[in-house]
Structures are given as C-alpha cells and as structure tokens.
Amino acid sequence: MQKILDAAKTIDGLLQDAERDAQKALNYRESDPDLAHMYLDHSKDAMKAIQEKHSDVKKWIKDVEVQGQKPPAGMMEMYQYIHDRHIVTAEKIAELQKRYDA
C-alpha cells in the first residue's frame, strides 16, 4: 500500500508540473513561441511520465493477484479514489494542451 501512496504523490507532483507548464505555454504562445513550445513539451513529458507511473501501479496490483492474493479492499478503494481524482486533473491538462494547438 505504501508503494501506491508514494506513486500517487509522484503523480500529484507531475500533474501539478504538467498543468503549470501547459498554462505557461498558453501564456507565452504569442509573445515567445519558442519558450511556449518548450513549456508545452515539458507538460507533455510530465503526462507521459504519469502514464508510466500508472502502469507501474497497475503492475503492482496485478503482481499481488498473480501471487494468488487479493489486494486489500481499503487499498483498492484508496487507489480508485486517487485514480479518479488524477483522471479529472489530467483531463483539464489535456484541454489546456489542446487549446495551445487551437
């Protein structure tokens, strides 16, 4: 369970970075296109890192199941709550990134 909490904290930080950088990309889009593009790239890189970390968490859960065990219900409830919260934030970031290309 601690691994999932640690991963969630990492994802929280990456989401904050991705959102901040997507917003900066929009802010600089007109005045400094090169800087804006750099921020957009950083935002997209953070989102890729989030996907990798999410894959790690899913693998950890699967590994427990493969060992013939069932992840504790509390762990799965916590995972689902955090995961749902991350999805909402990721959707907002994706929208910011799309606005950059619009």
GITA-V759859 format. One record per backbone hydrogen bond with DSSP energy under -0.5 kcal/mol. NH is the residue of the N-H (numbers start at 1). CO is the residue of the C=O. Records with the same first field share a line. If there is no record, write none. Layout:
NH: CO  CO
This chain:
5: 1
6: 2
7: 3
8: 4
9: 5
10: 6
11: 7
12: 8
13: 9
14: 10
15: 11
16: 12
17: 13
18: 14
19: 15
20: 16
21: 17
22: 18
23: 19
24: 20
25: 21
26: 22
27: 23
28: 24
29: 25  26
32: 28
36: 32
37: 33
38: 34
39: 35
40: 36
41: 37
42: 38
43: 39
44: 40
45: 41
46: 42
47: 43
48: 44
49: 45
50: 46
51: 47
52: 48
53: 49
54: 50
55: 51
56: 52
57: 53
58: 54
59: 55
60: 56
61: 57
62: 58
63: 59
64: 60
65: 61
66: 62
67: 63
68: 65
69: 64
76: 72
77: 73
78: 74
79: 75
80: 76
81: 77
82: 78
83: 79
84: 80
85: 81
86: 82
87: 83
88: 84
89: 85
90: 86
91: 87
92: 88
93: 89
94: 90
95: 91
96: 92
97: 93
98: 94
99: 95
100: 96
101: 97
102: 98
